[in-house]
Every structure is written in structure tokens, then in C-alpha cells.
């Protein structure tokens, strides 16, 4: 048996973030939809899920057609069973990750980012593909100093994720 590797680069719709993971059942799209709309008022999203058996369709849902089409397109390029893709706007991954992780079909989150992202896919047969990893963002340029730490603390408080003491 041979193996072929492919790198799939994520193309983001404007002002969006992506969450990519593994799930295992056909009701994934409905349950992820519910998790997203109940997590953040006003969230916009599109999601797609690659079935691994049966009809092997890319199932999809969402409340924003551009994001839904982007999720379908990325799932088509990844083309690996049980993978799901969610593009979001008006929210950040941190706002929805716990809800997504609590969806009973979700088995793993591979990436949650707005950074440059590449998906590493392995193919062992024309109809057998899987994600073996992701490359998220860029390599570090240095080590955080006192001014960088101060800036980090100010940013998370500005966004409302931490409170000032």
C-alpha cells in the first residue's frame, strides 16, 4: 500500500475564523448548528461535514451563504471522512469551542484560528483520505518580555475575556 500527502491551504472569507475537527455521525451538522446559534447571539456561520460511509455526502448547514459555501468548498478539498469545517463571523472560536466540544458526536478539534492554516491530508487509496495534522500560523520570532506581557494582559481585558483586578 502506498501513501500520498497533500497540503490544503485554507482560504478565508473576509472577517472570518475557522474551526476544523472530527465528528462521527450524520446528525453532526444539526447538532453543531444548535451549538453555534445558542452560544453567541448574532453569530454568522457556515458548516460542512464529510460523511465517511453510506451516501458519503458533504452535509451542510448555516445562516450565512458565503460561509456555508466556503465550508463546503474546504470540505471538498480536504475530502476526508468524518471531517467538519465551520467558518464563523461576529464571534471568535473561544466563544464557541466549549459548546462544539460538548456536541456528543465531536471527537477532536484540529484547529480553531484566523491565522494562515494548512491541512495535511494523507491518501492511502483514491477513496481513503484522512487529516494527519495542521500547520497553524507562523513560527515564533522571540520570547515574550515584560512589555509584551503587559500588552497581552491589556488585550485580553480589552476584549472582555479577563477582568481588571
Contact map, one row per residue, 1 for C-alpha under 8 A:
111000000000000000000000000000000000000000000000000000000000000000000000000000000000000000000000000000000000000000000000000100000000000000000000000000000000000000000
111100000000000000000000000000000000000000000000000000000000000000000000000000000000000000000000000000000000000000000000000110000000000000000000000000000000000000000
111110000000000000000000000000000000000000000000000000000000000000000000000000000000000000000000000000000000000000000000011110000000000000000000000000000000000000000
011111000000000000000000000000000000000000000000000000000000000000000000000000000000000000000000000000000000000000000000011100000000000000000000000000000000000000000
001111100000000000000000000000000000000000000000000000000000000000000000000000000000000000000000000000000000000000000001111000000000000000000000000000000000000000000
000111110000000000000000000000000000000000000000000000000000000000000000000000000000000000000000000000000000000000000001111000000000000000000000000000000000000000000
000011111000000000000000000000000000000000000000000000000000000000000000000000000000000000000000000000000000000000000111100000000000000000000000000000000000000000000
000001111100000000000000000000000000000000000000000000000000000000000000000011000000000000000000000000000000000000000111100000000000000000000000000000000000000000000
000000111110000000000000000000000000000000000000000000000000000000000000000000000000000000000000000000000000000000011110000000000000000000000000000000000000000000000
000000011111000000000000000000000000000000000000000000000000000000000000010000000000000000000000000000000000000000011110000000000000000000000000000000000000000000000
000000001111100000000000000000000000000000000000000000000000000000000100000000000000000000000000000000000000000000000000000000000000000000000000000000000000000000000
000000000111111111000000000000000000000000000000000000000000000000000100000000000000000000000000000000000000000000000000000000000000000000000000000000000000000000000
000000000011111100000000000000000000000000000000000000000000000001100100000000000000000000000000000000000000000000000000000000000000000000000000000000000000000000000
000000000001111100000000000000000000000000000000000000000000000000000000000000000000000000000000000000000000000000000000000000000000000000000000000000000000000000000
000000000001111110000000000000000000000000000000000000000000000000000000000000000000000010000000000000000000000000000000000000000000000000000000000000000000000000000
000000000001111111000000000000000000000000000000000000000000000000000000000000000000001110000000000000000000000001000000000000000000000000000000000000000000000000000
000000000001001111100000000000000000000000000000000000000000000000000000000000000000001110011000000000000000000111000000000000000000000000000000000000000000000000000
000000000001000111110000000000000000000000000000000000000000000000000000000000000000111100001000000000000000001111000000000000000000000000000000000000000000000000000
000000000000000011111000000000000000000000000000000000000000000000000000000000000000111000001000000000000000111110000000000000000000000000000000000000000000000000000
000000000000000001111100000000000000000000000000000000000000000000000000000000000011110000000000000000000000111100000000000000000000000000000000000000000000000000000
000000000000000000111110000000000000000000000000000000000000000000000000000000000011100000000000000000000111111000000000000000000000000000000000000000000000000000000
000000000000000000011111000000000000000000000000000000000000000000000000000000000111000000000000000000000111110000000000000000000000000000000000000000000000000000000
000000000000000000001111100100000000000000000000000000000000000000000000000000000111000000000000000000001111000000000000000000000000000000000000000000000000000000000
000000000000000000000111110100000000000000000000000000000000000000000000000000000100000000000000000000001110000000000000000000000000000000000000000000000000000000000
000000000000000000000011111100000000000000000000001000000000000000000000000000000100000000000000000000001000000000000000000000000000000000000000000000000000000000000
000000000000000000000001111110000000000000000000001000000010000000000000000000000000000000000000000000000000000000000000000000000000000000000000000000000000000000000
000000000000000000000000111111100000000000000000000000000000000000000000000000000000000000000000000000000000000000000000000000000000000000000000000000000000000000000
000000000000000000000011111111110000000000000000100000000000000000000000000000000000000000000000000000001100000000000000000000000000000000000000000000000000000000000
000000000000000000000000011111111000000000000011100000000011100000000000000000000000000000000000000000000000000000000000000000000000000000000000000000000000000000000
000000000000000000000000001111111100000000000000000000000000100000000000000000000000000000000000000000000000000000000000000000000000000000000000000000000000000000000
000000000000000000000000001111111110000000000000000000000000000000000000000000000000000000000000000000100000000000000000000000000000000000000000000000000000000000000
000000000000000000000000000111111111000000000000000000000000000000000000000000000000000000000000000100100000000000000000000000000000000000000000000000000000000000000
000000000000000000000000000011111111100000000010000000000000110000000000000000000000000000000000000000000000000000000000000000000000000000000000000000000000000000000
000000000000000000000000000001111111110000000000000000000000000000000000000000000000000000000000000000000000000000000000000000000000000000000000000000000000000000000
000000000000000000000000000000111111111000000000000000000000000000000000000000000000000000000001001100100000000000000000000000000000000000000000000000000000000000000
000000000000000000000000000000011111111100100000000000000000000000000000000000000000000000000001001100000000000000000000000000000000000000000000000000000000000000000
000000000000000000000000000000001111111111100000000000000000000000000000000000000000000000000000000000000000000000000000000000000000000000000000000000000000000000000
000000000000000000000000000000000111111110000000000000000000000000000000000000000000000000000000000000000000000000000000000000000000000000000000000000000000000000000
000000000000000000000000000000000011111110000000000000000000000000000000000000000000000000000011001000000000000000000000000000000000000000000000000000000000000000000
000000000000000000000000000000000001111111100000000000000000000000000000000000000000000000100011000000000000000000000000000000000000000000000000000000000000000000000
000000000000000000000000000000000000111111100000000000000000000000000000000000000000000000000000000000000000000000000000000000000000000000000000000000000000000000000
000000000000000000000000000000000000100111110000000000000000000000000000000000000000000001000000000000000000000000000000000000000000000000000000000000000000000000000
000000000000000000000000000000000001100111111000000000000000000000000000000000000000000111100000000000000000000000000000000000000000000000000000000000000000000000000
000000000000000000000000000000000000000001111100000000000000011100100000000000000000000111100000000000000000000000000000000000000000000000000000000000000000000000000
000000000000000000000000000000000000000000111110000000000000011100110000000000000000011110000000000000000000000000000000000000000000000000000000000000000000000000000
000000000000000000000000000000000000000000011111000000000001111111111110000000000000011100000000000000000000000000000000000000000000000000000000000000000000000000000
000000000000000000000000000010001000000000001111100000000001110000110011000000000001111000000000000000000000000000000000000000000000000000000000000000000000000000000
000000000000000000000000000010000000000000000111110000000111100000010011001000000001110000000000000000000000000000000000000000000000000000000000000000000000000000000
000000000000000000000000000110000000000000000011111000000111000000000001001000000111100000000000000000000000000000000000000000000000000000000000000000000000000000000
000000000000000000000000000000000000000000000001111100011110000000000000001000111111000000000000000000000000000000000000000000000000000000000000000000000000000000000
000000000000000000000000110000000000000000000000111111111110000000000000000000001110000000000000000000000000000000000000000000000000000000000000000000000000000000000
000000000000000000000000000000000000000000000000011111010000000000000000000000011100000000000000000000000000000000000000000000000000000000000000000000000000000000000
000000000000000000000000000000000000000000000000001111110000000000000000000000001000000000000000000000000000000000000000000000000000000000000000000000000000000000000
000000000000000000000000000000000000000000000000001111110000000000000000000000000000000000000000000000000000000000000000000000000000000000000000000000000000000000000
000000000000000000000000000000000000000000000000001011111000000000000000000000000000000000000000000000000000000000000000000000000000000000000000000000000000000000000
000000000000000000000000000000000000000000000000011111111100000000000000000000001000000000000000000000000000000000000000000000000000000000000000000000000000000000000
000000000000000000000000000000000000000000000000011000111110000000000000000000000000000000000000000000000000000000000000000000000000000000000000000000000000000000000
000000000000000000000000000000000000000000000001111000011111000000000001001100000000000000000000000000000000000000000000000000000000000000000000000000000000000000000
000000000000000000000000010010000000000000000001111000001111100000000000000000000000000000000000000000000000000000000000000000000000000000000000000000000000000000000
000000000000000000000000000010000000000000000111100000000111110000010001000000000000000000000000000000000000000000000000000000000000000000000000000000000000000000000
000000000000000000000000000011001000000000000111000000000011111000010000000000000000000000000000000000000000000000000000000000000000000000000000000000000000000000000
000000000000000000000000000000001000000000011110000000000001111110110000000000000000000000000000000000000000000000000000000000000000000000000000000000000000000000000
000000000000000000000000000000000000000000011100000000000000111110010000000000000000000000000000000000000000000000000000000000000000000000000000000000000000000000000
000000000000000000000000000000000000000000011100000000000000011111110000000000000000000000000000000000000000000000000000000000000000000000000000000000000000000000000
000000000000000000000000000000000000000000000100000000000000011111111000000000000000000000000000000000000000000000000000000000000000000000000000000000000000000000000
000000000000100000000000000000000000000000000100000000000000000111111100000000000000000000000000000000000000000000000000000000000000000000000000000000000000000000000
000000000000100000000000000000000000000000011110000000000000010111111110000000000000001100000000000000000000000000000000000000000000000000000000000000000000000000000
000000000000000000000000000000000000000000001111000000000001111111111111000000000000001000000000000000000000000000000000000000000000000000000000000000000000000000000
000000000000000000000000000000000000000000000100000000000000000011111111100000000000000000000000000000000000000000000000000000000000000000000000000000000000000000000
000000000011100000000000000000000000000000000100000000000000000001111111110000000000001000000000000000000000000000000000000000000000000000000000000000000000000000000
000000000000000000000000000000000000000000000111000000000000000000111111111000000000111000000000000000000000000000000000000000000000000000000000000000000000000000000
000000000000000000000000000000000000000000000011100000000101000000011111111100000000100000000000000000000000000000000000000000000000000000000000000000000000000000000
000000000000000000000000000000000000000000000000000000000000000000001111111110000000000000000000000000000000000000000000000000000000000000000000000000000000000000000
000000000100000000000000000000000000000000000000000000000000000000000111111111000000100000000000000000000000000000000000000000000000000000000000000000000000000000000
000000000000000000000000000000000000000000000001110000000100000000000011111111110011100000000000000000000000000000000000000000000000000000000000000000000000000000000
000000000000000000000000000000000000000000000000000000000100000000000001111111100000000000000000000000000000000000000000000000000000000000000000000000000000000000000
000000010000000000000000000000000000000000000000000000000000000000000000111111100000000000000000000000000000000000000000000000000000000000000000000000000000000000000
000000010000000000000000000000000000000000000000000000000000000000000000011111110000000000000000000000000000000000000010100000000010000000000000000000000000000000000
000000000000000000000000000000000000000000000000010000000000000000000000001111111000000000000000000000000000000000000000000000001100000000000000000000000000000000000
000000000000000000000000000000000000000000000000010100000000000000000000001001111110000000000000000000000000000000000000100000011110000000000000000000000000000000000
000000000000000000000000000000000000000000000000011110010000000000000000000000111110000000000000000000000000000000000000000000011100000000000000000000000000000000000
000000000000000000000111100000000000000000000000111100000000000000000000000000011111000000000000000000000000000000000000000000000000000000000000000000000000000000000
000000000000000000011110000000000000000000000000111000000000000000000000001000011111100000000000000000000000000000000000000000000010000000000000000000000000000000000
000000000000000000011110000000000000000000000011110000000000000000000000001000000111110000000000000000000000000000000000000000000000000000000000000000000000000000000
000000000000000001111000000000000000000000000011100000000000000000000011011000000011111000000000000000000000000000000000000000000000000000000000000000000000000000000
000000000000000001110000000000000000000000001111000000000000000000000010000000000001111100000000000000000000000000000000000000000000000000000000000000000000000000000
000000000000000111100000000000000000000000001110000000000000000000110110000000000000111110000000000000000000000000000000000000000000000000000000000000000000000000000
000000000000000111000000000000000000000000111100000000000000000000100000000000000000011111111000000000000000000000000000000000000000000000000000000000000000000000000
000000000000001110000000000000000000000000111000000000000000000000000000000000000000001111110000000000000000000000000000000000000000000000000000000000000000000000000
000000000000000000000000000000000000000001110000000000000000000000000000000000000000000111110000000000000000000000000000000000000000000000000000000000000000000000000
000000000000000000000000000000000000000100110000000000000000000000000000000000000000000111111011000000000000000000000000000000000000000000000000000000000000000000000
000000000000000010000000000000000000000000000000000000000000000000000000000000000000000111111111000000000000000000000000000000000000000000000000000000000000000000000
000000000000000011100000000000000000000000000000000000000000000000000000000000000000000100111111100000000000000110000000000000000000000000000000000000000000000000000
000000000000000000000000000000000000000000000000000000000000000000000000000000000000000000011111110000000000000000000000000000000000000000000000000000000000000000000
000000000000000000000000000000000000001100000000000000000000000000000000000000000000000000111111110000000000000000000000000000000000000000000000000000000000000000000
000000000000000000000000000000000011001100000000000000000000000000000000000000000000000000111111111100000000000000000000000000000000000000000000000000000000000000000
000000000000000000000000000000000000000000000000000000000000000000000000000000000000000000001111111110000000000000000000000000000000000000000000000000000000000000000
000000000000000000000000000000000000000000000000000000000000000000000000000000000000000000000111111111000000000000000000000000000000000000000000000000000000000000000
000000000000000000000000000000000011001000000000000000000000000000000000000000000000000000000001111111100000000000000000000000000000000000000000000000000000000000000
000000000000000000000000000000010011000000000000000000000000000000000000000000000000000000000001111111100100000000000000000000000000000000000000000000000000000000000
000000000000000000000000000000000000000000000000000000000000000000000000000000000000000000000000111111110111100000000000000000000000000000000000000000000000000000000
000000000000000000000000000000000000000000000000000000000000000000000000000000000000000000000000011111110100000000000000000000000000000000000000000000000000000000000
000000000000000000000000000000110010000000000000000000000000000000000000000000000000000000000000001111111100000000000000000000000000000000000000000000000000000000000
000000000000000000000000000000000000000000000000000000000000000000000000000000000000000000000000000011111110000000000000000000000000000000000000000000000000000000000
000000000000000000000011100100000000000000000000000000000000000000000000000000000000000000000000000000111110000000000000000000000000000000000000000000000000000000000
000000000000000000001111000100000000000000000000000000000000000000000000000000000000000000000000000111111111100000000000000000000000000000000000000000000000000000000
000000000000000000001111000000000000000000000000000000000000000000000000000000000000000000000000000010011111100000000000000000000000000000000000000000000000000000000
000000000000000000001110000000000000000000000000000000000000000000000000000000000000000000000000000010000111110000000000000000000000000000000000000000000000000000000
000000000000000000111100000000000000000000000000000000000000000000000000000000000000000000000000000010000111111100000000000000000000000000000000000000000000000000000
000000000000000000111100000000000000000000000000000000000000000000000000000000000000000000000000000000000001111100000000000000000000110000000000000000000000000000000
000000000000000001111000000000000000000000000000000000000000000000000000000000000000000000000000000000000000111110000000000000000000010100000000000000000000000000000
000000000000000011110000000000000000000000000000000000000000000000000000000000000000000000001000000000000000111111000000000000000000000000000000000000000000000000000
000000000000000011100000000000000000000000000000000000000000000000000000000000000000000000001000000000000000001111101000000000000000000100000000000000000000000000000
000000000000000111000000000000000000000000000000000000000000000000000000000000000000000000000000000000000000000111111000000000000000000000000000000000000000000000000
000000000000000000000000000000000000000000000000000000000000000000000000000000000000000000000000000000000000000011111000000000000000000110000000000000000000000000000
000000001100000000000000000000000000000000000000000000000000000000000000000000000000000000000000000000000000000001111100000000000000000111000000000000000000000000000
000000001100000000000000000000000000000000000000000000000000000000000000000000000000000000000000000000000000000011111110000000000000011110000000000000000000000000000
000000111100000000000000000000000000000000000000000000000000000000000000000000000000000000000000000000000000000000011111000000000000011100000000000000000000000000000
000000111100000000000000000000000000000000000000000000000000000000000000000001000000000000000000000000000000000000001111100000000010111000000000000000000000000000000
000011110000000000000000000000000000000000000000000000000000000000000000000000000000000000000000000000000000000000000111110000000011111000000000000000000000000000000
000011110000000000000000000000000000000000000000000000000000000000000000000001010000000000000000000000000000000000000011111000001111100000000000000000000000000000000
001111000000000000000000000000000000000000000000000000000000000000000000000000000000000000000000000000000000000000000001111100001111000000000000000000000000000000000
001111000000000000000000000000000000000000000000000000000000000000000000000000000000000000000000000000000000000000000000111111111100000000000000000000000000000000000
111100000000000000000000000000000000000000000000000000000000000000000000000000000000000000000000000000000000000000000000011111011000000000000000000000000000000000000
011000000000000000000000000000000000000000000000000000000000000000000000000000000000000000000000000000000000000000000000001111111000000000000000000000000000000000000
000000000000000000000000000000000000000000000000000000000000000000000000000000000000000000000000000000000000000000000000001111111000000000000000000000000000000000000
000000000000000000000000000000000000000000000000000000000000000000000000000000000000000000000000000000000000000000000000001011111000000000000000000000000000000000000
000000000000000000000000000000000000000000000000000000000000000000000000000000011000000000000000000000000000000000000000001111111100000000000000000000000000000000000
000000000000000000000000000000000000000000000000000000000000000000000000000000111000000000000000000000000000000000000000111111111110000000000000000000000000000000000
000000000000000000000000000000000000000000000000000000000000000000000000000000111000000000000000000000000000000000000000111000011111000000000000000000000000000000000
000000000000000000000000000000000000000000000000000000000000000000000000000001010010000000000000000000000000000000000011110000001111110000000000000000000000000000000
000000000000000000000000000000000000000000000000000000000000000000000000000000000000000000000000000000000000000000000001110000000111110000000000000000000000000000000
000000000000000000000000000000000000000000000000000000000000000000000000000000000000000000000000000000000000010000000011100000000011111000000000000000000000000000000
000000000000000000000000000000000000000000000000000000000000000000000000000000000000000000000000000000000000011000001111000000000011111100000000000000000000000000000
000000000000000000000000000000000000000000000000000000000000000000000000000000000000000000000000000000000000000000001111000000000000111110000000000000000000000000000
000000000000000000000000000000000000000000000000000000000000000000000000000000000000000000000000000000000000001010111100000000000000011111000000000000000000000000000
000000000000000000000000000000000000000000000000000000000000000000000000000000000000000000000000000000000000000000111000000000000000001111100000000000000000000000000
000000000000000000000000000000000000000000000000000000000000000000000000000000000000000000000000000000000000000000010000000000000000000111110000000000000000000000000
000000000000000000000000000000000000000000000000000000000000000000000000000000000000000000000000000000000000000000000000000000000000000011111000000000000000000000000
000000000000000000000000000000000000000000000000000000000000000000000000000000000000000000000000000000000000000000000000000000000000000001111110000000000000000000000
000000000000000000000000000000000000000000000000000000000000000000000000000000000000000000000000000000000000000000000000000000000000000000111110000000000000000000000
000000000000000000000000000000000000000000000000000000000000000000000000000000000000000000000000000000000000000000000000000000000000000000011111000000000000000000000
000000000000000000000000000000000000000000000000000000000000000000000000000000000000000000000000000000000000000000000000000000000000000000011111100000000000000000000
000000000000000000000000000000000000000000000000000000000000000000000000000000000000000000000000000000000000000000000000000000000000000000000111111110000000000000000
000000000000000000000000000000000000000000000000000000000000000000000000000000000000000000000000000000000000000000000000000000000000000000000011111110000000000000000
000000000000000000000000000000000000000000000000000000000000000000000000000000000000000000000000000000000000000000000000000000000000000000000001111111000000000000000
000000000000000000000000000000000000000000000000000000000000000000000000000000000000000000000000000000000000000000000000000000000000000000000001111111100000000000000
000000000000000000000000000000000000000000000000000000000000000000000000000000000000000000000000000000000000000000000000000000000000000000000001111111110000000000000
000000000000000000000000000000000000000000000000000000000000000000000000000000000000000000000000000000000000000000000000000000000000000000000001111111111000000000000
000000000000000000000000000000000000000000000000000000000000000000000000000000000000000000000000000000000000000000000000000000000000000000000000011111111100000000000
000000000000000000000000000000000000000000000000000000000000000000000000000000000000000000000000000000000000000000000000000000000000000000000000001111111110000000000
000000000000000000000000000000000000000000000000000000000000000000000000000000000000000000000000000000000000000000000000000000000000000000000000000111111111000000000
000000000000000000000000000000000000000000000000000000000000000000000000000000000000000000000000000000000000000000000000000000000000000000000000000011111111100000000
000000000000000000000000000000000000000000000000000000000000000000000000000000000000000000000000000000000000000000000000000000000000000000000000000001111111110000000
000000000000000000000000000000000000000000000000000000000000000000000000000000000000000000000000000000000000000000000000000000000000000000000000000000111111111000000
000000000000000000000000000000000000000000000000000000000000000000000000000000000000000000000000000000000000000000000000000000000000000000000000000000011111111111000
000000000000000000000000000000000000000000000000000000000000000000000000000000000000000000000000000000000000000000000000000000000000000000000000000000001111111111110
000000000000000000000000000000000000000000000000000000000000000000000000000000000000000000000000000000000000000000000000000000000000000000000000000000000111111110000
000000000000000000000000000000000000000000000000000000000000000000000000000000000000000000000000000000000000000000000000000000000000000000000000000000000011111111000
000000000000000000000000000000000000000000000000000000000000000000000000000000000000000000000000000000000000000000000000000000000000000000000000000000000001111111100
000000000000000000000000000000000000000000000000000000000000000000000000000000000000000000000000000000000000000000000000000000000000000000000000000000000001111111100
000000000000000000000000000000000000000000000000000000000000000000000000000000000000000000000000000000000000000000000000000000000000000000000000000000000001101111110
000000000000000000000000000000000000000000000000000000000000000000000000000000000000000000000000000000000000000000000000000000000000000000000000000000000000100111111
000000000000000000000000000000000000000000000000000000000000000000000000000000000000000000000000000000000000000000000000000000000000000000000000000000000000100001111
000000000000000000000000000000000000000000000000000000000000000000000000000000000000000000000000000000000000000000000000000000000000000000000000000000000000000000111
